[in-house]
């Protein structure tokens, strides 16, 4: 019985040593950093990949899908505007509006109102627009805001018209 235990113990130990030698040999192979053979990468490799994304990477369009990297005047930046009481600001599809001061109401269309992203609500026609809330115009169908008091200052990003 002791011989059997010694035999199996020797076999297990031999197998374990063989597996360890195989793993060490595999780790010493000349694999390219970042390849499927070597998933561990260096900081310089990651930095180079991130820098490639900022300059457009391998994407011929120059936009890796995360948004524009170069601001376009009136589209990727907010513009501060002061509306006179009675004026309307109508936004195009995807226009963002933030009322900073004064009072404004929502201008809706037959398809619905404005999306109050901050309050997670839909603003119907003539609903007061809360200050400092992100308002999104979902479609280019005449939706926007109307200045009702105190010549409101608003921030706008996207296309819009003032009437």
Secondary structure as GFF3:
##gff-version 3
##sequence-region A 1 163
A	DSSP	alpha_helix	2	27	.	.	.	ID=ss1
A	DSSP	alpha_helix	43	54	.	.	.	ID=ss2
A	DSSP	beta_strand	79	82	.	.	.	ID=ss3
A	DSSP	beta_strand	88	91	.	.	.	ID=ss4
A	DSSP	beta_strand	96	99	.	.	.	ID=ss5
A	DSSP	beta_strand	103	107	.	.	.	ID=ss6
A	DSSP	beta_strand	114	116	.	.	.	ID=ss7
A	DSSP	beta_strand	121	123	.	.	.	ID=ss8
A	DSSP	beta_strand	134	136	.	.	.	ID=ss9
A	DSSP	beta_strand	144	149	.	.	.	ID=ss10
A	DSSP	beta_strand	153	157	.	.	.	ID=ss11
A	DSSP	beta_strand	160	162	.	.	.	ID=ss12
###
